[in-house]
Amino acid sequence: MTTQFAPEAAVTATGYSDSYSFTEAFQDALHQLPPPRCPYPDQLLVTRVVDMGSQQGGIVGWNRLYVRIERLPDPAAVQAMGGDIPFPIGKGTVPPLHKGGSGGTPFPWARGAGQVAKAVPVYAVDMVDVDVAESHPPQYAIRACGRVTTSGWGPAWLRPIPTKKPPKDGVYEFEFVAIPPSGIALQVISPIATPTQLWRPADGGEVKGIRVIASTNEKTAKVEGSEPAKFEEYREDGSED
């Protein structure tokens, strides 16, 4: 089963002003919007007003202006995350998501050995997200987004750092790697993201956190107390389980 990393959808929020101030209501709505899933420097977030009106009466005696806004998906982040199905998966093309020891590198699409060898750590990691999949034994759905220093980077994935025995703190480490451009590239900081990877520790240890390491920083996501979630499998024809 391979889960893909869907791009951020448009999100909405509603703000209010008891003094009927548009600015106050608009800023209230802005403060309620969640942070973008794939942030990066110089990111331009675009919001628009989709509804505006007033509320009067009710049990609480409302008398206020409301402004509902929508933040549009960031095109650069959408491109970095590859869309809804960034890598079409066909039968027999997906290697095991994890192999014990040094026998393999998990990644959710078929690549040649030469391309895997060219992969290098990305410049920075900005977000790590982990869910527990509905499976026995447990699997962990891991995804990350970050930054690279130029345009033209190829697919990214999380490469587990091998362990001989379970880490004492339960935090397993991954390298955030991608294939660098082979030709001319723009010298501009660009976002990059991995599709979701399903993984379980080969050493049988208890997973309490996932640490993702890039060239200049690292981030850790805790998984303690996570509720199991169901993930869908994309088939070659685009259908889902």
N, C-alpha and C positions, 0 to 999 in steps of 0.2 A: 504494500500500500504506500502510495506516495502522495503527500499533500502539497499543494502549491500555495505560494504566498500571494494572496489576492491584494491588489493595490488598495490604498485608502479610498473609501467612498466619500461622497460629499456628506458633511455633517452639519447639523442645524442646532441652534440655541435661541432662546427667547429671553430678552431683557425687559426690565420694567422701570418706570419712573413715576413716582407719585406727584411730581411737579410738572408732568407732561413735557419733560425735556427730552428731545430726540437724542441729543448727545449722551445724556445719562443712561437712557435705555439701551442705546447702541453699545456703549462701553460695558454695560452690565452683561449684555449678550456675548460680547467678545471674551469676557473673563470666564464664561461658562463653557466655551469651546475646549475640547480636549487638545493636548499637544499633538502635532503631526506625528504619524507613526514612523516616518523616516526623515528626521530633521537633518539639516546640513547648513553650513555657513552661507550667508547671502540668500537664503531661501525666501522667495516671495509668495506669501499666502494671500489669496484673493477671496474676499467675502462680499456678499451682496445681500441687500434687503429683499426678502421674499414676501413679507407681510408686515403690516403696521396698522394699529387701531387702538381702541380704548376699551377698558373694562369698568363698568359701574354696577354697583349693587352687590347682590349676593349676601350670604350670611355674614361675611367679614366686612361688608361695606366697601368693596374696592372702588377706587376712583383714580385710575392710573392709565398711562400710555404703555403699550407694549410694542416691541420691535422684534421681529423674528428674522434671523439672518442665516445664511448658508455659506459655509466655506467650501470652495471648489477644490477638487483634487489637484495637487501640484503636479504638472506635467512631467517635470524632471524626476520626481519620486516615483510616479507611475511607470515611467520608462525604466528606471533603475530596478523596480520590482518586477518588471517583465509582463505586466498585465495579469489577467485572470489565470491563464494557463501558459506560463512563460516557456515551458519545455514540454512539447507533446511527448507522451510516453507510449511506446509500443511494446507489445508482448516480446519478451526475450531481450529487450534492450536495457533493462534496468539491473545493474549489479546489486548484490546485497547491500543494504543500507549500513551494515556493520559487519566486519569480520574480526575475529579475535587476533591478538598478536599483531604482527606487521604484515598480515596477508592481504590487506586491502585498504582502500580509502573510500569512505562512503560519500556518494554524491548522487543526486536523484535524476541524472540523465547520463546517457552514454557518451563518454569522451575517450579519445585515444590516449595511450600511455604517454605519448610525447606531450600532449596538451596538459595532462596532469602534472608532468614534471616541470612545466613552465610556470605553474601557478605560484604566486608569491603573496605574502601578507599584504593586505590593504593598508592604507595610510592610517585610518582611525575607525573605531567602532562607536556608534552612537546609541544603538538600541539593541537589547537582547530580549527575546520573548520566548517563554517556555510553557507548553501545555502538556498535561499527562493524557496520553491516548487511552481509549477504552480497549485494553488488551491484557492478556496474562501470559507471561510476566509483563509488567508495565513497560511501555515505550514512551519516549519523550519527544514531543514535536518541538523542534528548535528552529528559530529563524532570527536573523540579525540584519541590521542595515548600518551603513557607515559611509566613509568617504574615500575617494581615490584622488590622486594629485593631477590627473589629466583625463581627457576624454578617451573613449575607445577601448575601455577595459571590457574583457569578455565575461562569461558567466562566473559567478562567485559561489562558494560553498564553505561549509564549516568542516575543517579537517581535525578529527580528534587527536589529541596528544596521548600516545599509548601509556597505559599504566600497568605495572607488574602486579600491583595489589591495590585494593580500594583506598582512595585518599581518606585520611583520618577525619577530615572535616566534611566529607561527602560532596565536595565540589570538584566536578570534572572539567577539564580544560579543552578548549578547541581553538585552533587557529582560523582566523577569518582570511581566506585566500581567494584570489581571482587570477585570471589570465591577463597579463598586461598587454597593451597594444603593441602590434608588431610594425606599424608604420608611423606616419606623421600623426601627431595628436595635439590637441589644444591644451595649453598649459593653464588649466582651469580646474579648481576643486569641483568634483562631481559626485553625486550620490551613487551608492551601489548597495544592493541588497541580495540576500540569498533566498531561494525558495525554501519552504519548510522541509526539514529533514527529520525523519523518524529514526530514533536511535535508542539503544539500550546498552548499558555497560557490559562489556565482555567478561569483566572480572566478578560480576554478580553483586557488586557493592550497592549500598543504599545511596540514592541520588538526592542530595539536599540542595544542590545548586549547579549552575552551568556558568563557567567563566569563558568568555570569548576574548581572544588576544589579537590585537592588530599591531602594526609597526610602532605606533606612538602611545597607545593606551590599551586598557582592557576594561571590560564591564562584566559584572556578575549578576545573574538573575536567580533568585531563590525559587525553589519548587516545592518546598515543604507545605503541606496542606492543600495542594492543588487538587481540584475536583477533576475526575476523568472526563474527557471530552471525545466526541465522535468526529473522526476525520474521514473525508470522502476520497475515493480513488478515481482519478481521471484515466479513462481508457483511451486507446488509440483513436477511436471515432469521436472522442469528446464527451461521451456519456459518463455518468457518474454512478457509483454504487450507492 
